[in-house]
Amino acid sequence: MSVLTETYVLHNGVKIPKIGFGTWQIPNGEVAYNSVSYALEVGYRHVDTAYVYGNEESVGKAIRESGIPRDQIFVTSKLPADVKTYDGTLDYFERTLRNLNMDYLDLYLIHWPWPWNEKGKDYKKENIEVWHAMEELYKSGRIRAIGVSNFDVEYLQVLMDNCSVKPMVNQIRFFIGNTQEEITQFCQQNGILVEAYSPLATGRLIENDTIKKIADKYNKTVAQICIRYVIQRNALPLPKSTTPSRIKENADVDFEISPEDMEYLNSLKDTVE
């Protein structure tokens, strides 16, 4: 499964494995520990978590007990959306490191432009303050790369206009039929890697008959088509599963979707209700 050893290169030169193992909605404890452990066993070398997922302890334990050197595993976590101050950012970064029981992160993201219950309100000034704290942590060497999640073009531009370090990553909801083209094109034109969370639309694409026909053509599963599609869009998929067979299946994407079929998949809209 060579795709697991392939990497993208962030604009600061840091290499990031092309597929990440997502842990959103995986509960702390045995389930998270076993899922991450198995993912690492089958070859994943990139694990994505967040403070608000509540599973950093189990994710960190699985990584530490895997027997794989820490510098061979790319670890991402995220600052809670409600934290919008300089000091709060530094505080929650320390909390995440304690939860993971690690002394550095490979990637740290601002989880959302606004607090969870204030979507759409103007938090540009606060995000600049948060980003300055992220820059300090980055320059100290305690984070190898910094980025954002769920940021639109306007919020990305604000950071780029007011900060010394450009975001390296923007993690967004991205799947066949929902590729957020304006954000995706802006990021790719500005050297910001797009990471795709929910590349299977939280499982809702699995029963899509249109994608099933493409999958049958390649003798692959719908999930494998969805994940491969993201890679061929030069984005980074973060599939999540707690089922060993699916964890393995989601990484078995060493095939190529033809340009014609990519064009067709790009044309699909409203793939989920």
Sequence and secondary structure as in RCSB ss.txt:
>XXXX:A:sequence
MSVLTETYVLHNGVKIPKIGFGTWQIPNGEVAYNSVSYALEVGYRHVDTAYVYGNEESVGKAIRESGIPRDQIFV
TSKLPADVKTYDGTLDYFERTLRNLNMDYLDLYLIHWPWPWNEKGKDYKKENIEVWHAMEELYKSGRIRAIGVSN
FDVEYLQVLMDNCSVKPMVNQIRFFIGNTQEEITQFCQQNGILVEAYSPLATGRLIENDTIKKIADKYNKTVAQI
CIRYVIQRNALPLPKSTTPSRIKENADVDFEISPEDMEYLNSLKDTVE
>XXXX:A:secstr
 GGGG EEE TTS EEESS EE TT  TTHHHHHHHHHHHHHT  EEE  GGGT HHHHHHHHHTTSS GGGSEE
EEEE TT  SHHHHHHHHHHHHHHHT S BSEEEE  SS GGGTTS  HHHHHHHHHHHHHHHHTTSBS EEEES
  HHHHHHHHHH SS  SEEEEE BTTB  HHHHHHHHHTT EEEEESTTTTTTTTT HHHHHHHHHHT  HHHH
HHHHHHHTT EEE   S HHHHHHHH   S   HHHHHHHHH      
